[in-house]
Amino acid sequence: MSLDRLSVLLEPHYLEVLGGFGCAGDPAFPDWARSLVLLGPREPGFWPHLKAQPEWGGPDPVDRWSRRVIGRLACDLGGKARFPFGGPPYDPFYAWALRSGRIWDSPVRLLVHGAQGLMVSIRGALVLREALDFTAGEKPCLTCVERPCLTACPAGALGAAGYDVPACHAYLDMAEGAACLTGGCLVRRACPVSQGYARLAEQSAYHMGRFHRAG
């Protein structure tokens, strides 16, 4: 198994490798594990593809689709699937992302990816028996002079101090919060890298709506 071969297997599902790391000898993983691979949506095309799947229309379609597709891939490859949902307890996906060297903590503490910006979304991970070759990238924030993410939130809910969830929910309850609900988080959209990523506003609105209702 190579990353190129894995990418071919992921292609029909509109998934891609976001990063990964070697995990041999790590007590958090099985003795046979050699690599952990983080998976996320591949654009363009992910959202229309997902809406055409049997999970759509039922409860938690994104998570159920992720569990089915990534779980099947893990079985086919003789590995194990891990997911950032379904807890508690929850696997430390934030820490795993930072460990990958291709996803970083942004100035607003949200994860940022070199190609997806603040729109990065991890749908699951594959724990594999093969030792794969991962290369580190360069954190895009290091060359971002204006850092618009720090001032983009109209509620002041996202900044260097982290995420004020109650303030975010309170703003979404107001008429002024409609732009966030219909187009997605303004902070995520402000990132210059995010603006070059082909994620549909409809997908962002779906996730914002679920977040809002959960509050």
Disulfide bonds with the S-S distance in Angstrom:
none
